[in-house]
Amino acid sequence: MPHLLSRRAVLVLAALLVSTAARAQEPLDQRYRADATRLIQAALADSAAYNRLATLTDRFGHRLSGSDALERTIDWAMEEMRRDGLQNVHGEPVMVPHWVRGEESAELLSPRAQPLHMIGLGGSVGTPAGGITADVLVVGSAEELAGRAADARGKIVLFDVPFTTYGETVRYRSLGAIAAAKAGAAAALIRSVSSFSMQNPHTGSMRYYDTTVVRLPAAAISVEDAMMLHRMQNRGERIRVRLSMGARTLPDVQSRNVVAEIVGRERPDEVVVVSGHLDSWDVGQGAMDDGGGSVAAWEAVRLMQRLGLRPRRTVRVVLWTNEENGVRGGAGYRDAHRAQLDQHVLAIESDNGVFRPFGFRFQGPDASLPMMRQIARLLEPIGAGRMEKGDGEADVGPMIALGVPGLALDVDGTKYFWYHHSSADTMDKLDPGEIARCVAAMAVAAYVVADMPGTIPHEVPRER
């Protein structure tokens, strides 16, 4: 006759099923408290992330797309990841722009002789041999230039626009050369897009969106120099400048996104991406933007591996190439993995500096925000318990546009635009304890989402 379970066995089994069901309903901040505490303690236990970032920046320096320095950094990162014991370490090929700065200078000739603190904008054309010597017209906005177009012809136009927010002020970096060209100018200068300055001009991308006008050389000058030229103009003095730029754009070259994983124990085909971009502008060390974000993402995954925390789903660290002047790394990943994006559960990126973390910005379904806030509560011990709706970062943007939920690490940005895209973006601006907290925040968010029983629904794609 069939074997019958004893009454005691039935009761034990029933209790086990009830316990399992109850645990499945347990809030995430209760269910994962112990694991989160382990990750936080491990992240804060030493300066491993800071030391690795210092090695990266001191050994390789800045890392613009197309440069030998970037490719050597990629080789080094993959070798180190293999030493860390991460799985499936490899590079995924991406074609990237190759813009070269060349020699450059700006010199004030009148009303007195003085070198200006300048830096060419990424993507700009160069000047003719011998440079451009012309009078300068200073304007405070695009609207003022439109009203003074007749005065701008043949001159170097300087946009002296004070920093308000990055999103508002950066449009002059992007479009200043086009507006100046439409007015018949010879070149375009912008007041450096920075919230504080010590004569350190900031570079960044510009593009010639309007192909109906001539491509003018475009550069930034320091906040101090821009304000000085504006004062000179206000006094009625003639301002004359010589601008020389050797910038040129070479054919695209091949680079790579760096990829490594902890393969999931139950659902290995489902993926949580945690990331930063490895390239930087060709000044400073790219420590804050975004070597720090790359190392924080890498260290977050390494800590899981070291602690034996293998989640249900795969956690994949991606160090992007070419965020700064093309976002080709993010677009290339989207294209290479398009067939698997419906199994990408979340895409996390740090690209606002590795300063003191406050929490995350979540770009995904409103209905998932309460669940994401449960995860954020795990980070309250380090002051990073905030979870608000907001946009994701640039490299994960192509995935987010196809419906993948995104998280952006939200940090204290008080000083970010002091150093952003300038020669001042160096290791000494960063604090080991703040970097460790960034590591902890990314590790906890990535691990819990990769391990939790449920998942985050995708949004309706904005792109097809």
Secondary structure, DSSP 8 states (H G I E B T S, - for coil): ------HHHHHHHHHHHHHHHHHHHS-HHHHTHHHHHHHHHHHHSS-HHHHHHHHHHHHH----TT-HHHHHHHHHHHHHHHHHT-EEEEEEEEEEEEEE--SEEEEEEESS-EEE-EEE-BT-----TT-EEEEEEEESSHHHHHHTHHHHTTSEEEE----S-HHHHTHHHHHHHHHHHHTT-SEEEEE-S-SS-SS-----B-----TTS----EEEE-HHHHHHHHHHHHTT---EEEEEE--EEEEEEEEEEEEEEE--SSEEEEEEEEEEE----SSS--IIIIIHHHHHHHHHHHHHHHHT---SEEEEEEEES-TTTT-HHHHHHHHHTGGGGGGEEEEEE--S-SS-EEEEEEES-GGGHHHHHHHHHTTGGGT--EEEE----TTTHHHHTTT--EEEEEE--TTHHHHTTSTT-SGGG--HHHHHHHHHHHHHHHHHHHHSSS-------S--
